Amino acid sequence: MPTLFPQSWPAADRQYLYNLALAIAPLLVAFGLINESQIGLILGVIGAALGFTGNLTASRTLRGQRDSGLIE
């Protein structure tokens, strides 16, 4: 069962969401569902959420490598 916490998603899945958001955003503007000033905010929130989870994943991985003695 998939989890709702993006930090456990593979990088490929997070990249897919970035691409999907970038593809859908202009369509939402074109159909008048959102305006041009809102699109930057929406993409910013998506980018911040996925970027945060990517950094959290990297931090957790690095800690695991340090704890196992793989790196100093």
The 8 nearest C-alpha neighbors of each residue, nearest first, counted from 0:
[[1, 2, 3, 4, 8, 7, 5, 9],
 [2, 0, 3, 8, 4, 7, 5, 9],
 [1, 3, 4, 0, 7, 5, 8, 6],
 [2, 4, 5, 1, 7, 8, 6, 0],
 [3, 5, 2, 6, 7, 8, 52, 1],
 [4, 6, 8, 7, 52, 3, 49, 13],
 [7, 5, 52, 56, 8, 4, 53, 55],
 [6, 8, 5, 4, 9, 56, 2, 52],
 [9, 7, 5, 6, 12, 10, 13, 4],
 [8, 10, 11, 12, 7, 13, 6, 5],
 [9, 11, 13, 12, 14, 8, 53, 15],
 [10, 12, 14, 9, 13, 15, 8, 16],
 [13, 11, 15, 14, 9, 10, 8, 16],
 [12, 14, 10, 16, 15, 11, 17, 9],
 [15, 13, 17, 11, 16, 12, 10, 18],
 [14, 16, 12, 18, 13, 17, 19, 11],
 [17, 15, 19, 13, 14, 18, 20, 12],
 [18, 16, 14, 20, 15, 19, 21, 13],
 [19, 17, 21, 15, 16, 20, 22, 14],
 [18, 20, 16, 22, 21, 17, 15, 23],
 [21, 19, 23, 17, 22, 18, 24, 16],
 [20, 22, 18, 19, 24, 23, 17, 25],
 [23, 21, 19, 20, 24, 18, 25, 26],
 [22, 24, 20, 26, 21, 25, 19, 27],
 [23, 25, 27, 26, 21, 22, 20, 28],
 [26, 24, 28, 27, 23, 29, 22, 21],
 [25, 27, 29, 23, 28, 24, 30, 22],
 [26, 28, 32, 24, 30, 25, 29, 33],
 [29, 27, 31, 25, 33, 26, 30, 34],
 [30, 28, 26, 31, 27, 25, 32, 33],
 [29, 31, 27, 28, 32, 26, 33, 25],
 [32, 30, 28, 33, 29, 27, 34, 26],
 [31, 33, 27, 30, 28, 34, 29, 26],
 [34, 32, 28, 31, 27, 37, 35, 38],
 [35, 33, 37, 28, 36, 31, 38, 32],
 [34, 36, 38, 37, 28, 33, 39, 25],
 [35, 37, 34, 38, 39, 40, 33, 41],
 [38, 36, 40, 35, 34, 39, 41, 33],
 [37, 39, 41, 40, 35, 36, 42, 34],
 [40, 38, 42, 41, 37, 43, 36, 35],
 [39, 41, 43, 37, 38, 42, 44, 36],
 [40, 42, 38, 44, 43, 39, 37, 45],
 [43, 41, 45, 39, 44, 40, 46, 38],
 [44, 42, 40, 46, 41, 45, 39, 47],
 [43, 45, 47, 41, 46, 42, 48, 40],
 [46, 44, 42, 48, 43, 47, 49, 41],
 [45, 47, 43, 49, 44, 48, 50, 42],
 [46, 48, 50, 44, 45, 49, 51, 43],
 [49, 47, 45, 51, 50, 46, 44, 52],
 [48, 50, 52, 46, 51, 47, 53, 45],
 [51, 49, 47, 53, 52, 48, 46, 54],
 [52, 50, 54, 48, 53, 49, 47, 55],
 [51, 53, 6, 55, 49, 54, 50, 5],
 [54, 52, 50, 56, 51, 55, 49, 6],
 [53, 55, 57, 51, 56, 52, 58, 50],
 [56, 54, 52, 58, 53, 57, 51, 59],
 [55, 57, 53, 59, 54, 6, 58, 52],
 [58, 56, 54, 60, 55, 59, 61, 53],
 [59, 57, 55, 61, 56, 60, 54, 62],
 [60, 58, 62, 56, 61, 57, 55, 63],
 [59, 61, 57, 63, 62, 58, 56, 64],
 [60, 62, 64, 58, 63, 59, 57, 65],
 [63, 61, 65, 59, 64, 60, 66, 58],
 [62, 64, 66, 60, 61, 65, 67, 59],
 [63, 65, 61, 69, 67, 62, 66, 70],
 [64, 66, 62, 68, 70, 63, 67, 71],
 [67, 65, 63, 68, 64, 62, 69, 70],
 [68, 66, 64, 65, 69, 63, 70, 62],
 [69, 67, 65, 70, 66, 64, 71, 63],
 [68, 70, 64, 67, 65, 71, 66, 63],
 [71, 69, 65, 68, 64, 67, 66, 61],
 [70, 65, 68, 69, 64, 66, 67, 61]]
